[in-house]
Amino acid sequence: MSENINNSGFRKQRLKELILKLHRGESAAEVRQELADTLKSIPYGEVVEVEQELIHEGLPESEVLRLCDIHGEVLEGQVDLSGAKPVPAGHPVDVFTKENAALKKVADKTMQLLGVIQAVSGSDFRDMVLALTGCFNELMDVDKHYQRKEYLLFPFLEKRDITGPPKVMWGKHDEIRDQLKGCIEVLRTPGLEKEDLLATLDLLFIPAVKGVADMITKEEEILFPMSMDMLTAADWWQIHRQTPDFGFTLVEPEADWQPEGMTEATEEAGLVADGSVRLPTGKFTAEELMAILNTLPVDMTFVDRNDKVKYFSQGKERIFARSRSIINRDVRLCHPPGSTHIVEKILEDFKSGKASHAPFWIQMQGKFILIEYFALRNDRGEYLGTLEVSQDLTHNRALSGERRILSYTDPMEEN
C-alpha cells in the first residue's frame, strides 16, 4: 500500500473514484474518511489534474459546480502543500492572500452576528440589521478579488490547458456574488421583521458567508500553489501591473513587487514581432486600428509637439475636409489668418500646462458642431501634441426619452 500512496497515478485514480462516489450520492463524511485512510494526503496539483480529467471524460461542469462544496469539505486538511513555492511580499498571490485574511475576519464576525440573532429583539434587532448590512457590504468587496482571478489569472491558466477548474470556480464566484447581493437586498428591505430574516438564514445568509470562506480554502490550498508552479515571472508581472485597474479588496498591498529583470519598459506600447501595435490594454493590426479610428463618429486630427499635422481620420462623413497635403504642415498654416491667434494661444497654454482642453461649438449649415482640442501628455506629464476632435451633435441633441430595447433603426426615423 505504501508504494501506491507515493505513486501519482494511483493517487489520482483513487481520488477520482472517491469524487465519483460523491456524485453517486454517497456520504461526504464516509468518503472523507476513506480518503484519509487510503491516501493520507494528496498534492495540490493532482487535485486540479483530477478535476480537469473528470470534465474531459464527460462529467458536466455544472455537476462539478453543484458538488464543489462537498469536494472542498472532503479535501479540506487533506491537501499536501509541502511542495508549494514561497510567495514574495507584494506578489499578486501575496495580495490575494492578505485580502483573504481580511475577508476571513469579516466572515467570522458575520457568522457570530448571525449566530445570536435569535436572541435579540426591538432596537437591538435594528442595530443588528445595521451591523449585518455593514458586514455584507464589506463581503461584497470580494467581487474585485474574484474579477482579478477571472480576468487576470484564469487566462494564463487556460493558455496552459487548465480550463475546467477555472470555469467551475468562476461559476462558484457568480453563485457567491448572487447570494451576497440577495443578503444585502433582504437587509435593506423597509420594515424588515426578525421572522423574515430568520426564514432566510439557512437558505441564504449562512450559505453566502460559508461560500466566501470555502473559496478562501480552495484558493490557498489548491489554486494559488498550482498557479505559482504554472505561471512564469513575466506572467505574474503582467497580472501585477494590471491589478490596480480592478482595485483591491478590503486592504491595500503593504509592499510593491517587481521580479528580477522586469522593468516598466518591459511591456511598453509599440510594435511587436507580428507587426501588430501593442498598447497596455491589448493589441491590434494596423488594418484594425485604421478601421477603429475611421469608424468613430468624430473627426480627429493630430498635431505633434512641434506643431506639425501628423494624422487625420478618414470617416465616411467628415465635417471639415482634409487632404494629405496637410501632413507635416505647420498647423498655423491650416487655419484662416483671422483665427491664427487662437491656435497660437491654445498651443501656448497646452505646452505650458496652463490648460488641457479647449471646447468650441458652432452652427453650420443647420448643424450643431462641437470642436474640441485636447492636450496629449505622457505618463510623466510631458506634452506630446494636440488632438482636434470635431463631431456633429445635431442628431444627439434631438434624442429624448429612453431606448432600452435593441433596434437598428434611427430613432429620428421613428418619430
KENUNU-704681 format. One line per 2 residues: their letters; for each residue z, x, y of C-alpha. Coordinates in pm, 1 decimal, padded with zeros to 6 digits. Each point is the difference from the previous one (the first is absolute). Example, Ala and Ser with C-alpha at 12.3 -4.5 7.8 and 13.67 -1.06 7.14 Angstrom:
% residues 2
AS> 00780.0,01230.0,-00450.0 | -00066.0,00137.0,00344.0
This chain:
% residues 415
MS> 00000.0,00000.0,00000.0 | 00085.6,00281.1,00244.6
EN> -00349.3,00144.3,-00025.1 | -00140.7,-00341.5,00087.1
IN> 00231.0,-00042.0,00298.8 | -00144.5,00320.7,00145.4
NS> -00360.2,-00111.3,-00067.5 | -00173.7,-00158.0,00299.3
GF> -00240.4,-00204.6,-00210.1 | 00283.7,-00145.4,-00206.6
RK> 00206.9,-00080.5,00308.6 | -00285.6,-00179.9,00171.8
QR> -00093.0,-00197.7,-00309.6 | 00363.4,-00100.4,-00052.3
LK> 00039.3,-00105.4,00364.7 | -00321.8,-00200.2,-00025.0
EL> 00135.8,-00181.4,-00307.4 | 00325.9,-00078.0,00179.0
IL> -00177.9,-00133.0,00310.3 | -00218.8,-00222.1,-00216.8
KL> 00316.8,-00137.0,-00159.5 | 00109.4,-00109.4,00347.1
HR> -00330.5,-00175.1,00048.8 | 00055.7,-00185.7,-00326.2
GE> 00326.0,-00128.3,00143.5 | 00255.5,00218.6,-00176.9
SA> 00335.2,00063.1,00167.6 | -00001.9,00263.9,00275.1
AE> 00349.1,00112.2,-00105.6 | -00110.2,00054.0,-00360.1
VR> -00314.0,00185.8,00104.0 | 00203.0,00217.8,00236.6
QE> 00239.9,00088.7,-00281.7 | -00290.8,00080.2,-00229.7
LA> -00146.9,00225.8,00267.5 | 00332.4,00180.7,00038.3
DT> 00039.1,00036.5,-00376.3 | -00348.6,00131.7,-00074.2
LK> -00107.9,00189.7,00311.1 | 00317.4,00074.2,00198.6
SI> -00220.1,00049.4,00307.8 | -00366.8,00021.8,00094.3
PY> -00166.7,00219.4,00267.5 | -00101.8,-00189.0,00313.9
GE> -00367.8,00093.1,-00030.5 | -00028.8,-00154.0,-00345.0
VV> 00126.8,-00335.6,00127.8 | -00297.7,-00017.9,00238.8
EV> -00242.0,00112.0,-00272.8 | 00123.3,-00271.1,-00236.9
EQ> -00032.4,-00274.1,00262.9 | -00350.9,00122.3,00085.8
EL> -00097.5,00004.5,-00368.5 | 00131.5,-00352.7,-00058.4
IH> -00213.2,-00131.2,00286.8 | -00306.1,00186.9,-00130.9
EG> 00063.0,-00151.9,-00343.4 | -00018.9,-00350.0,00140.6
LP> 00352.1,-00093.6,00108.4 | -00059.2,-00197.3,00323.2
ES> 00138.2,00152.6,00317.3 | 00147.8,-00341.3,00079.5
EV> 00202.5,00018.0,-00322.9 | 00118.8,00351.6,00080.7
LR> 00104.8,-00129.1,00342.7 | 00176.8,-00301.4,-00149.9
LC> 00224.0,00218.0,-00217.4 | 00021.2,00289.9,00245.1
DI> 00368.9,-00061.0,00066.3 | 00082.5,-00013.1,-00371.5
HG> -00180.9,00330.6,-00051.0 | 00209.1,00146.5,00280.1
EV> 00320.4,-00135.9,-00150.0 | -00079.7,00150.8,-00340.8
LE> -00101.5,00339.6,00141.2 | 00275.6,00034.0,00260.2
GQ> 00201.9,00311.8,-00077.3 | -00231.3,00092.1,-00288.9
VD> -00258.8,00189.2,00204.6 | 00016.0,00379.8,-00020.8
LS> -00027.9,00155.3,00348.7 | 00087.7,00355.1,-00102.2
GA> -00356.6,00120.4,00056.8 | -00041.0,-00155.2,00344.2
KP> -00110.1,00230.5,00280.4 | 00234.1,00060.0,00294.7
VP> -00089.6,-00189.2,00318.2 | -00001.1,00193.0,00332.2
AG> 00179.6,-00145.9,00301.0 | -00233.2,-00215.7,00207.5
HP> -00254.0,-00033.7,-00282.0 | -00140.0,-00356.9,-00033.4
VD> 00201.6,-00048.8,-00319.9 | 00312.5,00119.5,00180.9
VF> -00067.8,-00258.1,00271.5 | -00050.3,-00273.3,-00261.2
TK> 00324.0,00100.8,-00172.7 | 00207.8,-00003.7,00318.4
EN> -00143.0,-00341.0,00084.7 | 00104.6,-00113.9,-00346.2
AA> 00354.5,00116.4,00063.7 | 00012.1,-00208.9,00318.3
LK> -00152.3,-00300.0,-00178.4 | 00252.5,00034.1,-00281.3
KV> 00287.2,-00021.7,00248.1 | -00141.9,-00317.8,00153.4
AD> -00068.9,-00147.1,-00345.9 | 00357.6,00071.8,-00111.6
KT> 00141.9,-00158.1,00316.0 | -00224.5,-00303.4,-00045.0
MQ> 00110.2,-00050.5,-00359.9 | 00364.6,00019.4,00108.8
LL> -00058.7,-00272.4,00259.9 | -00183.9,-00217.9,-00249.8
GV> 00284.2,00048.8,-00246.3 | 00262.0,-00158.3,00228.9
IQ> -00206.6,-00272.3,00163.0 | 00149.2,-00263.1,-00229.4
AV> 00341.4,00064.0,00152.8 | -00091.6,-00043.0,00369.1
SG> -00043.3,-00315.8,00203.5 | -00025.9,-00130.6,00356.8
SD> -00042.6,00265.0,00267.2 | 00044.7,00274.1,-00260.0
FR> -00309.6,-00131.8,-00178.5 | -00198.1,00010.4,00325.6
DM> 00111.7,00359.6,00053.1 | -00100.7,00074.7,-00358.1
VL> -00348.1,-00142.8,00062.0 | -00039.2,00221.5,00307.0
AL> 00114.8,00306.0,-00194.5 | -00236.6,-00077.6,-00287.1
TG> -00287.1,-00055.1,00241.8 | 00060.3,00348.4,00141.8
CF> 00008.1,00149.2,-00350.4 | -00322.6,-00165.4,-00112.1
NE> -00173.8,00099.5,00322.7 | 00095.3,00359.5,-00081.2
LM> -00114.8,-00035.3,-00360.7 | -00332.9,-00136.7,00123.6
DV> -00052.9,00339.1,00164.5 | -00085.1,00118.0,-00353.5
DK> -00350.6,-00132.6,00071.6 | -00083.6,00326.5,00182.5
HY> 00131.2,00200.9,-00295.6 | -00219.2,-00201.7,-00238.3
QR> -00306.9,00021.6,00224.4 | 00022.5,00379.1,00004.4
KE> 00004.4,-00000.5,-00378.6 | -00291.2,-00243.1,-00019.0
YL> -00228.2,00155.6,00259.6 | 00099.5,00367.1,-00008.3
LF> 00142.8,00087.8,-00342.3 | -00179.1,-00233.0,-00241.7
PF> -00355.0,00107.4,00099.2 | 00078.1,00357.6,-00104.4
LE> 00137.8,-00120.1,-00335.8 | -00308.4,-00216.3,-00054.1
KR> -00223.4,00304.1,00056.8 | 00177.8,00150.5,-00301.6
DI> -00063.3,-00311.4,-00211.7 | 00355.3,-00130.8,00040.3
TG> -00109.8,-00353.5,00087.9 | 00202.3,-00251.4,-00204.8
PP> 00357.1,00086.9,00104.8 | -00083.4,-00001.1,00375.7
KV> -00158.9,-00345.1,-00035.1 | 00306.3,-00129.5,-00184.4
MW> 00234.9,00151.3,00255.8 | -00208.1,-00141.2,00289.2
GK> 00029.0,-00342.5,-00160.4 | 00376.7,00046.5,-00013.9
HD> -00000.1,00099.2,00368.0 | -00173.2,-00326.8,00088.3
EI> 00250.4,-00197.0,-00206.5 | 00296.0,00168.0,00172.8
RD> -00151.4,-00050.6,00345.5 | -00054.6,-00369.7,-00070.6
QL> 00357.3,-00037.0,-00124.0 | 00144.2,00174.6,00305.4
KG> -00209.3,-00216.7,00233.0 | 00121.9,-00306.4,-00186.9
CI> 00363.2,00106.1,00043.1 | -00047.8,00049.6,00373.9
EV> -00167.2,-00341.0,00032.6 | 00292.8,-00168.5,-00178.1
LR> 00257.3,00180.3,00214.9 | -00184.0,-00103.4,00317.4
TP> -00007.9,-00367.6,-00100.1 | 00163.9,-00201.9,00279.6
GL> 00329.5,-00151.3,-00116.5 | -00004.8,00187.9,-00331.8
EK> 00269.9,-00136.7,-00229.8 | 00201.2,00206.5,-00243.9
ED> -00117.8,-00211.9,-00294.6 | -00363.9,00068.7,00088.1
LL> 00060.6,00374.0,00007.2 | 00192.7,-00005.4,-00327.4
AT> -00283.7,-00195.5,-00163.0 | -00243.1,00288.8,00065.8
LD> 00244.7,00284.0,-00067.4 | -00100.2,00077.6,-00358.4
LL> -00362.5,-00106.3,00044.1 | -00084.7,00192.9,00317.3
FI> 00269.8,00202.8,00173.1 | 00139.9,00203.8,-00288.0
PA> -00345.6,00069.9,-00155.5 | -00125.3,00121.3,00340.2
VK> 00281.5,00250.8,00044.2 | -00016.1,00104.3,-00364.4
GV> -00374.2,00048.3,00035.2 | 00049.1,00250.3,00284.1
AD> 00267.9,00187.8,-00196.2 | -00201.1,00006.9,-00323.5
MI> -00306.6,00132.3,00182.4 | 00210.8,00290.0,00128.7
TK> 00081.6,00092.3,-00360.1 | -00365.1,-00023.4,-00107.6
EE> -00104.5,00223.4,00288.3 | 00262.5,00267.1,-00046.1
EI> 00000.2,00014.6,-00379.5 | -00373.9,-00028.7,-00060.2
LF> -00240.7,-00031.7,00294.4 | 00116.9,00281.5,00226.0
PM> 00058.1,00268.0,-00267.1 | -00338.7,-00081.2,-00154.6
SM> -00168.0,00010.6,00341.7 | 00154.4,00338.6,00075.2
DM> -00167.7,00128.6,-00317.3 | -00337.8,-00162.6,00065.9
LT> -00062.5,00059.3,00372.1 | -00080.2,00329.4,00171.7
AA> 00158.3,00134.9,00317.4 | -00319.3,-00097.4,00185.8
DW> 00032.7,-00357.2,-00128.3 | 00360.2,-00024.0,00115.6
WQ> -00097.6,00152.9,00334.0 | -00247.1,-00282.2,00058.8
IH> 00265.8,-00255.9,-00092.4 | 00254.6,00170.0,00225.6
RQ> -00232.0,00001.9,00300.5 | -00086.7,-00369.8,-00037.0
TP> 00355.5,-00119.8,-00068.8 | 00088.3,-00062.0,00369.4
DF> -00295.9,-00241.0,00024.4 | 00189.2,-00238.7,-00230.0
GF> 00352.3,00064.5,00126.8 | 00327.5,00081.0,-00173.8
TL> 00245.0,-00231.0,-00175.9 | 00351.5,-00015.2,00148.5
VE> 00029.3,00377.5,00053.7 | -00194.7,00274.4,00178.3
PE> -00073.3,00327.3,-00184.3 | 00259.6,00264.7,00071.8
AD> -00239.4,00289.8,-00058.9 | -00370.1,00066.4,00040.7
WQ> -00204.3,00145.1,-00283.9 | -00310.5,00214.9,-00005.8
PE> -00127.4,00163.2,-00319.7 | -00094.7,00365.1,00008.1
GM> -00359.2,00054.2,00108.2 | -00033.9,-00343.1,00158.4
TE> -00032.9,-00037.3,00374.1 | -00087.3,-00283.8,00232.8
AT> -00349.7,00148.0,00019.4 | -00048.4,-00035.9,-00377.1
EE> -00103.4,-00363.3,00031.2 | -00164.6,00012.7,00342.1
AG> -00289.8,-00231.1,00072.1 | -00349.0,00143.0,-00040.6
LV> -00294.6,00033.9,-00235.7 | 00068.8,00036.6,-00370.4
AD> -00208.8,00153.5,-00276.5 | -00197.8,-00314.0,-00078.4
GS> -00107.2,-00038.9,00364.6 | 00241.6,-00283.4,00072.1
VR> 00209.3,-00022.3,00315.3 | 00369.8,00010.6,-00086.3
LP> 00259.4,-00158.2,00229.1 | 00377.2,-00031.9,-00053.7
TG> -00038.6,-00355.3,-00133.7 | -00308.0,00046.1,-00217.4
KF> -00357.2,00125.4,-00003.7 | -00355.8,-00129.4,00020.6
TA> -00355.5,00127.0,00005.6 | -00192.2,00044.3,00324.7
EE> -00206.5,-00306.8,-00096.6 | 00313.7,-00210.5,-00045.9
LM> 00148.3,00127.3,00325.7 | -00317.8,-00084.2,00192.6
AI> -00003.4,-00351.5,-00149.9 | 00363.8,-00054.4,00098.2
LN> -00049.7,00114.9,00358.4 | -00318.9,-00203.9,00044.9
TL> 00156.6,-00312.9,-00151.3 | 00301.6,-00006.8,00230.3
PV> -00053.3,-00278.0,00259.9 | 00022.8,00245.0,00288.7
DM> -00212.2,00263.8,00172.3 | 00151.8,00347.9,-00010.4
TF> -00090.8,00316.0,00185.5 | 00185.3,00328.2,-00047.9
VD> 00025.7,00261.1,00275.9 | 00150.4,00335.5,-00103.4
RN> 00258.1,00210.4,00184.5 | -00279.9,00170.9,00193.6
DK> -00123.8,-00337.2,00132.4 | -00313.9,00006.1,-00215.9
VK> -00121.2,-00314.6,-00177.9 | 00013.8,00079.7,-00371.9
YF> -00045.2,-00331.0,-00178.3 | -00070.6,-00370.6,00041.7
SQ> 00005.0,-00278.8,-00257.9 | -00314.0,-00196.3,-00082.9
GK> 00109.5,-00356.9,-00065.4 | -00255.0,-00278.9,-00035.9
ER> 00086.8,-00159.4,00333.3 | 00086.6,00270.1,00249.3
IF> 00134.9,-00107.6,00335.7 | -00121.8,00303.8,00193.9
AR> -00318.6,00179.9,-00103.9 | 00033.7,00358.5,-00119.8
SR> -00261.4,00255.5,-00102.0 | 00044.2,00334.1,-00174.1
SI> -00113.3,00174.7,00317.0 | 00358.5,-00030.9,00129.1
IN> 00142.2,00218.0,-00279.7 | 00150.7,00319.4,00146.5
RD> -00050.9,-00138.2,00349.9 | 00282.8,00013.7,00254.4
VR> 00158.1,-00343.6,00002.3 | -00002.8,-00009.6,00380.7
LC> -00380.8,-00002.1,-00008.2 | 00000.7,-00305.3,-00226.6
HP> 00150.1,-00226.3,00268.6 | -00135.2,-00130.2,00333.2
PG> 00093.4,00224.4,00295.6 | 00216.2,-00280.0,00140.2
ST> 00237.6,00009.8,-00298.8 | 00012.9,00376.6,-00053.1
HI> 00328.9,00025.5,00189.5 | 00159.8,-00244.7,-00246.3
VE> -00122.5,00206.4,-00296.0 | 00142.2,00313.7,00164.3
KI> 00337.6,-00167.7,00054.8 | 00025.9,-00121.9,-00359.3
LE> -00086.0,00342.2,-00142.5 | 00245.1,00172.3,00234.4
DF> 00287.0,-00235.3,-00089.7 | -00074.7,00013.6,-00372.2
KS> -00009.3,00380.6,-00002.8 | 00322.1,00032.1,00200.3
GK> 00180.2,-00252.6,-00219.1 | 00062.8,-00235.1,00290.4
AS> -00181.1,-00281.7,-00186.5 | -00150.5,-00070.7,-00340.4
HA> -00162.2,-00340.9,00041.1 | -00222.7,-00150.0,00267.8
PF> -00121.1,-00359.5,-00049.9 | -00265.7,-00185.3,00200.7
WI> -00163.7,-00339.6,-00048.6 | -00310.6,-00146.2,00155.4
QM> -00214.9,-00314.4,-00005.6 | -00357.3,00086.7,-00099.4
QG> -00284.2,-00241.5,-00077.2 | 00245.4,-00275.9,-00085.5
KF> 00205.5,00225.7,-00224.9 | 00357.0,00128.4,00035.4
IL> -00006.4,00375.0,-00069.9 | 00308.5,00215.1,-00057.3
IE> -00048.4,00373.8,00060.7 | 00282.0,00237.0,-00095.7
YF> 00041.0,00375.6,00021.0 | 00246.6,00175.1,-00233.3
AL> 00122.6,00358.5,00017.3 | -00028.3,00168.8,-00340.0
RN> 00275.8,00248.4,-00081.7 | 00096.5,00197.6,-00310.4
DR> 00344.6,00009.7,-00162.3 | 00107.5,00262.2,00253.8
GE> -00097.8,-00222.1,00292.7 | -00296.4,00214.9,00097.6
YL> -00291.8,-00180.8,00163.2 | -00305.7,-00027.6,-00227.3
GT> -00221.1,-00229.1,00204.0 | -00051.4,-00359.6,00106.3
LE> -00112.6,-00302.1,-00198.3 | -00178.4,-00283.2,00179.5
VS> 00022.7,-00334.6,-00181.1 | -00189.9,-00305.9,00123.1
QD> 00004.2,-00345.5,-00156.8 | -00127.8,-00346.8,00078.1
LT> 00305.4,-00229.2,-00004.5 | -00180.6,-00316.6,00103.0
HN> 00009.2,-00141.8,-00351.9 | 00364.3,00096.1,-00066.1
RA> 00124.3,-00147.0,00326.5 | -00144.1,-00337.4,-00102.9
LS> 00196.1,-00016.4,-00328.5 | 00282.5,-00253.0,-00027.2
GE> 00232.1,-00140.1,-00263.3 | 00002.3,00173.4,-00339.1
RR> -00224.9,00070.0,-00295.6 | 00194.4,00055.2,-00323.4
IL> -00269.2,-00108.5,-00247.0 | -00282.7,00234.7,-00101.3
SY> -00325.7,-00078.5,00175.7 | -00304.9,00211.1,00081.0
TD> -00116.4,-00220.7,00285.7 | 00037.3,00084.7,00367.2
PM> 00289.7,-00210.7,00134.4 | -00200.9,-00065.6,00315.6
EE> -00263.9,-00169.7,-00214.0 | 00259.9,-00233.5,-00147.6
N> 00085.6,-00156.1,00337.3
